[in-house]
Amino acid sequence: MRDFRTLPEPPTRPGNGHLQDWALRPLPLIEAGAQAARAAGQEVFRLRLGLPAVVGFSPAWNRRLLTDLGSFVSAGSLSRVVPYLSGGVILSDAPGHGRRRQLMNPGFGRAHLAALQERTRAALPPLPDGEFDALAWADGAVLRLLNAAYFSSEFNARLLHAFLAPLRRPFPVPALPRPLLFVRVDAELRRLAHARLTTGGDDLLALLAPLPGGLEETRVSLAAAHDTTTHALAYALWLLARQPQWHAPEHHPAVLKEVLRLYPPGWMGSRRLKREVEWNGVRLPRGALALYSPYLSGRDPQLWSVPETFDPGRWESKPPAWAYLPFGGGERLCLGVHLAQMLIHDVLGALPPLLTVRGNATPQPGITLGPRGPLVVRRS
């Protein structure tokens, strides 16, 4: 069996391996790694990040990583370095993860979300007159929609904005501790949760507050929901303004799927190896960082025809299994998948035709993948 250090890798920089490019140019870095792997007949490549790290992009790798829960664990993954995501169900592992998801699933299921839909639709802000930045508008709109879904629009709006704003900044900003801000947010959560526990309610907080650790789950899932939904919505607005022939309710499901294939907000997922794993004759060591990339899988020319092209028509056929993972997969499928889809479809269905004015849609990776912006559009 070969050592993992024999795996192909992208070019390194003297003295720091891949750390500088991982911090400053991660997309070109992983694209070069995937190219080197394909040239070597491999589907995984190595990164030098100061600890053993491997990245895979094939459906087989995605399936193994997301279903072998005994070998690939969330404890010790990259989420732990971000205070916003370091806790709750995101970092729990089997068998506790499944039990925890069972408790939380009813609140995020389609039936309960449908009961909140009138409330979230009413919270949608109007479009500005004239030209406006679709990215900035999506940011504010999603804040209001999530406030409505989670808290019946009762969470202090300024505090909510202040809490989530650092997630939209490049590293290391999201990873910096903010104890005073978190204390204020937790106090607001306790205030609202007390009202739900004493007088009842049907929003997401009302279902999460009675659970053990429910306020932490509320805070973590809210942080995970905002930028992912904002960036997907902003890209959808921009691409529909560029190709208005797709702006019709019957096309919106395929439009959103295509947006998430090209620009998955969760562009990279991580696990740690709890035990040594053999992969195609290569020994992956215990403790290694194991990564999968919905961005690479969604743009793999071996899996998709003309992968760089925005083409909602491709969704008339099913995608290759385990090649399309904007919400993860298996038991650890994103808790908020139905919430994000409901909110985005409702927004798209309410919007008039748009036209692009100017913008920079270049994907910029951070905690999530979003457009560099601005994305200036106007009514058609």
C-alpha positions in Angstrom: 0.0 0.0 0.0 1.4 3.4 -0.9 1.9 6.3 1.5 -0.4 9.3 1.0 2.6 11.5 0.4 2.8 9.8 -3.0 -0.5 11.4 -4.1 -0.4 14.2 -6.7 -0.5 17.7 -5.5 -0.7 21.3 -6.9 2.5 23.3 -7.0 3.9 24.4 -3.6 5.5 27.6 -2.4 8.9 27.4 -0.7 8.6 27.4 3.1 4.8 27.2 3.5 3.7 24.4 1.1 0.1 25.3 0.2 -0.8 27.4 3.2 -0.4 30.8 1.4 -2.5 29.7 -1.6 -5.1 28.1 0.7 -5.5 31.4 2.4 -5.4 33.7 -0.6 -6.3 31.7 -3.7 -8.0 28.5 -2.7 -10.1 27.9 -5.8 -7.1 28.0 -8.2 -5.2 25.9 -5.7 -7.8 23.1 -5.6 -8.4 23.3 -9.4 -4.7 22.8 -9.9 -4.8 19.9 -7.5 -7.7 18.3 -9.3 -5.9 18.7 -12.7 -2.8 17.0 -11.3 -4.9 14.2 -9.9 -6.7 13.6 -13.2 -3.4 13.6 -15.0 -2.1 10.9 -12.7 -5.3 8.8 -13.0 -6.4 9.7 -9.4 -9.5 11.2 -7.8 -7.8 12.6 -4.7 -4.8 14.9 -4.2 -2.7 16.0 -1.3 -2.4 19.4 0.3 0.4 20.6 2.5 -1.5 22.6 5.2 0.7 21.8 8.2 -1.1 18.5 8.8 -1.9 15.6 6.5 -4.7 16.7 4.2 -6.3 15.0 1.2 -9.0 16.4 -1.2 -11.3 14.2 -3.3 -13.8 15.1 -5.9 -15.2 11.9 -7.5 -18.6 10.6 -6.7 -17.0 7.5 -5.1 -15.0 9.7 -2.8 -17.9 11.8 -1.9 -20.0 8.8 -1.1 -17.4 7.2 1.1 -16.6 10.3 3.0 -20.3 11.2 3.7 -21.5 7.7 4.5 -18.6 6.1 6.4 -19.4 7.9 9.6 -17.2 5.7 11.7 -14.0 6.7 9.8 -14.7 10.2 8.6 -15.8 12.3 11.6 -16.8 16.0 12.1 -15.0 16.4 15.4 -11.8 18.2 14.6 -13.0 19.4 11.2 -12.5 22.9 9.9 -15.8 24.1 11.4 -14.2 24.0 14.8 -12.0 27.0 14.0 -15.0 29.2 13.4 -16.9 30.1 16.6 -20.1 30.6 14.7 -20.2 27.0 13.6 -18.3 25.3 16.5 -21.1 23.5 18.3 -24.4 21.8 18.0 -25.3 19.2 15.5 -22.7 20.4 13.0 -19.9 19.0 15.1 -21.7 15.9 16.6 -20.8 12.4 15.3 -22.5 9.0 15.3 -24.4 7.7 17.1 -25.3 11.0 18.9 -25.7 12.9 15.6 -28.6 10.8 14.4 -30.5 11.1 17.6 -30.0 14.8 17.7 -31.2 15.2 14.1 -34.3 13.3 14.9 -35.2 15.8 17.5 -34.5 18.8 15.2 -35.9 17.5 11.9 -39.6 18.3 12.5 -38.9 22.0 12.8 -37.1 22.1 9.5 -39.4 19.7 7.6 -41.6 20.8 4.7 -44.8 20.6 6.7 -43.7 22.9 9.5 -42.0 25.3 7.1 -45.2 25.6 5.0 -46.9 26.8 8.1 -44.4 29.7 8.4 -44.5 30.5 4.7 -47.1 33.3 4.9 -45.0 35.0 7.6 -41.7 34.8 5.6 -43.4 36.0 2.4 -44.7 39.0 4.3 -41.2 39.9 5.5 -39.8 40.1 2.0 -38.7 43.8 1.4 -39.6 45.5 -1.9 -37.1 46.0 -4.7 -35.6 49.5 -4.8 -36.5 51.7 -7.7 -33.8 52.1 -10.4 -30.5 50.3 -10.2 -29.5 48.3 -7.1 -26.9 45.8 -5.9 -28.5 42.4 -6.0 -25.9 41.1 -3.5 -26.6 43.8 -0.9 -30.3 43.5 -1.4 -30.2 39.7 -1.0 -28.2 40.1 2.2 -30.8 42.4 3.8 -33.7 40.3 2.4 -32.4 37.0 3.8 -31.8 38.7 7.2 -35.5 39.6 7.3 -36.7 36.2 6.1 -34.7 34.3 8.6 -35.8 36.6 11.4 -39.4 35.9 10.4 -38.8 32.1 10.2 -36.8 31.7 13.4 -38.2 34.5 15.6 -41.4 35.8 14.1 -39.4 39.0 13.2 -38.9 39.7 16.9 -35.1 39.5 17.1 -33.4 42.9 17.4 -32.6 43.6 13.7 -29.5 45.6 14.4 -28.1 43.0 16.7 -28.9 40.3 14.2 -27.0 42.2 11.5 -24.0 42.8 13.7 -23.9 39.1 14.7 -23.9 37.8 11.1 -21.8 40.5 9.4 -18.4 39.0 10.3 -19.3 35.8 8.4 -19.3 37.8 5.2 -15.7 38.9 5.6 -12.6 37.0 4.4 -10.5 34.9 6.7 -9.4 35.3 9.5 -12.3 37.7 10.4 -15.0 34.9 10.9 -12.6 32.9 13.1 -11.9 35.7 15.5 -13.5 35.3 19.0 -16.3 37.8 19.8 -17.3 37.0 23.3 -19.2 40.2 24.0 -21.2 40.0 20.8 -22.1 36.3 21.5 -23.2 37.2 25.1 -25.6 39.8 23.7 -26.9 37.4 21.1 -27.4 34.6 23.7 -29.2 37.1 26.0 -31.6 38.0 23.2 -32.1 34.3 22.4 -33.0 33.6 26.1 -35.4 36.5 26.1 -37.3 35.2 23.1 -37.1 31.6 24.1 -38.6 32.4 27.5 -41.6 33.9 25.7 -41.9 30.8 23.6 -41.7 28.4 26.6 -44.3 30.4 28.6 -46.8 31.5 26.0 -46.1 29.1 23.1 -45.3 29.8 19.4 -44.8 28.1 16.1 -41.6 29.6 14.7 -38.3 27.7 14.6 -37.2 29.0 18.0 -40.4 27.6 19.5 -39.5 24.1 18.3 -35.8 24.4 19.1 -35.9 26.1 22.5 -37.3 23.1 24.5 -34.5 20.8 23.2 -31.3 20.2 25.2 -28.8 22.7 23.9 -31.6 24.2 21.8 -30.4 27.8 22.0 -27.0 26.8 20.8 -28.6 24.9 17.9 -30.6 28.0 17.1 -27.6 30.2 17.0 -25.4 27.8 15.0 -28.1 26.9 12.4 -28.9 30.6 12.0 -25.3 31.4 11.2 -25.1 28.5 8.8 -28.2 29.6 7.0 -27.6 33.2 6.4 -24.6 33.5 4.0 -25.4 30.2 2.2 -28.9 31.5 1.4 -27.8 35.0 0.6 -25.1 34.0 -1.9 -27.3 31.4 -3.7 -30.1 34.0 -4.0 -27.7 36.8 -5.2 -26.3 34.5 -7.9 -29.8 33.5 -8.9 -30.8 37.1 -9.3 -27.8 37.9 -11.4 -28.0 34.9 -13.7 -31.7 35.4 -14.2 -31.1 39.0 -15.1 -28.5 37.8 -17.6 -30.7 35.1 -19.1 -34.3 36.3 -18.5 -35.8 33.5 -20.5 -35.4 31.3 -17.4 -37.2 33.7 -15.1 -40.5 31.8 -14.8 -41.8 29.7 -11.9 -41.7 26.5 -13.9 -37.9 27.1 -14.5 -36.9 28.2 -11.0 -36.2 24.8 -9.5 -33.8 24.0 -12.3 -32.3 27.5 -12.1 -31.6 27.1 -8.4 -30.0 23.6 -9.0 -27.8 25.1 -11.6 -26.8 28.0 -9.4 -25.8 25.6 -6.7 -23.9 23.4 -9.1 -21.8 26.3 -10.4 -21.5 28.3 -7.1 -22.2 26.0 -4.2 -22.0 28.2 -1.0 -20.6 25.2 0.8 -17.7 24.9 -1.6 -15.6 22.7 0.6 -16.6 20.2 3.3 -14.2 18.7 5.8 -13.9 15.6 8.1 -11.1 14.1 10.1 -10.0 10.5 9.9 -10.8 8.7 13.1 -8.9 5.6 11.9 -6.5 4.8 9.0 -8.3 4.4 5.7 -7.2 2.7 2.5 -8.3 4.5 -0.7 -7.4 2.9 -4.0 -4.2 1.5 -2.7 -3.1 4.6 -0.8 -2.9 4.7 3.0 -4.6 7.7 4.5 -3.4 8.2 8.0 -5.5 8.5 11.2 -5.9 12.2 12.1 -5.6 13.4 8.5 -7.9 16.2 7.3 -10.2 14.7 4.6 -11.9 17.2 2.3 -14.6 17.0 -0.4 -15.5 19.8 -2.7 -19.0 20.4 -4.2 -17.3 23.1 -6.3 -14.9 20.6 -7.9 -17.5 17.9 -8.3 -20.0 20.3 -9.8 -17.5 21.4 -12.4 -15.8 18.1 -13.2 -15.7 17.8 -17.0 -15.8 14.0 -16.6 -19.2 14.3 -15.0 -20.9 17.3 -16.6 -21.2 18.5 -20.2 -19.8 22.0 -20.7 -19.5 22.4 -16.9 -18.6 26.1 -16.9 -21.8 27.0 -18.7 -25.0 28.1 -16.8 -27.6 25.8 -18.4 -30.7 25.0 -16.3 -31.8 22.8 -19.2 -29.3 20.1 -18.1 -31.6 19.3 -15.2 -34.1 17.6 -17.4 -31.9 14.6 -16.7 -30.8 13.3 -13.3 -27.2 14.3 -12.3 -24.6 11.6 -11.7 -25.1 10.1 -8.2 -23.0 11.8 -5.5 -21.7 14.4 -8.0 -24.1 17.2 -6.9 -23.7 18.0 -3.2 -24.6 21.6 -2.4 -26.2 20.5 0.8 -23.9 17.6 1.6 -25.4 14.1 1.6 -26.3 11.0 3.5 -27.2 11.2 7.1 -25.5 14.6 7.4 -27.6 16.3 4.7 -27.9 20.0 5.6 -30.6 20.6 8.2 -31.8 23.8 6.5 -32.1 22.4 2.9 -35.9 22.8 2.8 -35.8 26.2 4.5 -33.2 27.6 2.0 -35.1 26.3 -1.0 -38.5 27.6 0.2 -37.1 31.1 0.8 -35.2 31.4 -2.5 -38.1 30.0 -4.5 -40.5 32.4 -2.8 -38.2 35.4 -3.6 -37.7 34.4 -7.2 -41.5 33.9 -7.7 -42.1 37.4 -6.4 -39.6 39.3 -8.5 -40.3 41.1 -11.7 -38.0 40.6 -14.7 -34.5 42.0 -14.2 -31.6 43.2 -16.4 -27.9 43.3 -15.6 -26.2 46.7 -15.4 -22.7 45.9 -14.3 -21.1 43.6 -11.8 -18.4 41.2 -10.7 -19.7 37.7 -10.2 -16.3 36.1 -9.7 -16.6 33.5 -6.9 -14.9 34.5 -3.7 -14.5 31.7 -1.2 -14.6 32.3 2.5 -16.8 30.4 5.0 -19.1 30.2 2.1 -18.7 30.9 -1.7 -20.2 34.1 -2.9 -19.8 36.7 -5.6 -17.1 39.3 -5.2 -19.8 41.9 -6.2 -21.3 44.3 -6.6 -24.0 42.8 -8.9 -25.9 45.9 -10.1 -29.3 45.1 -11.8 -32.5 47.0 -12.5 -36.1 46.2 -13.4 -36.6 45.1 -17.0 
